Amino acid sequence: MIIKGSARDAYNQACDEMREINGHQEGYSGDIQTTYGFAMVKYPGRILGNVKFIDWMHEIADDTKRECFCVEITGAALKREKPAYLRGNRGIKGYLFFGWGAS
């Protein structure tokens, strides 16, 4: 999620968007709004969208279910993902939320 604000703001916005998509359904859908919050984690290398990053996400999430993790996207990875209308704006941050759902 690309946002001007904090990881908490991005998480809240993502939860709100998923509630709208799911029609405020009750029960577990496996989407971000069914998590209990998130934990910030730091990727130990450069995020380039490669297999190493995907494998790292699996390592973090494999031992937990219904937990959400967040990594901040910075540098070239953020620049590549930032929509054209946000380019040049200061204070724009990128966050990637991930985890495994379980019913």
Residue pairs with C-beta under 8 A, 6 or more apart in sequence:
1 10
1 13
1 14
1 94
1 95
1 96
1 97
2 78
2 81
2 82
2 83
2 86
2 92
2 93
2 94
3 9
3 10
3 13
3 92
3 93
3 94
3 95
4 89
4 91
4 92
4 93
5 93
6 93
7 38
7 40
7 70
7 72
7 93
7 95
10 70
10 93
10 95
10 97
11 32
11 37
11 38
11 68
11 70
11 95
11 97
14 32
14 33
14 97
15 32
15 33
16 33
18 29
18 31
18 32
18 33
19 33
21 31
22 29
22 31
22 33
28 34
28 101
28 103
30 101
30 102
30 103
31 101
32 68
32 97
34 66
34 101
35 66
35 67
35 68
35 99
36 66
36 67
36 68
37 68
38 67
38 68
38 69
38 70
38 97
39 67
39 68
39 69
39 70
40 69
40 70
40 71
40 72
41 60
41 69
41 70
41 71
42 71
42 72
43 53
43 56
43 71
44 56
45 52
45 53
46 75
46 76
46 77
47 53
47 71
47 73
47 74
47 75
47 77
48 76
48 77
49 77
57 69
57 71
57 98
60 69
60 98
61 67
61 69
61 98
61 99
61 100
62 100
64 99
64 100
65 100
65 101
65 102
66 99
66 100
66 101
66 102
67 99
68 97
68 98
68 99
69 97
69 98
69 99
70 95
70 96
70 97
70 98
71 95
71 96
71 98
72 93
72 94
72 95
73 81
73 93
73 94
73 95
73 96
74 94
77 94
78 92
78 93
78 94
81 94
82 92
82 94
86 92
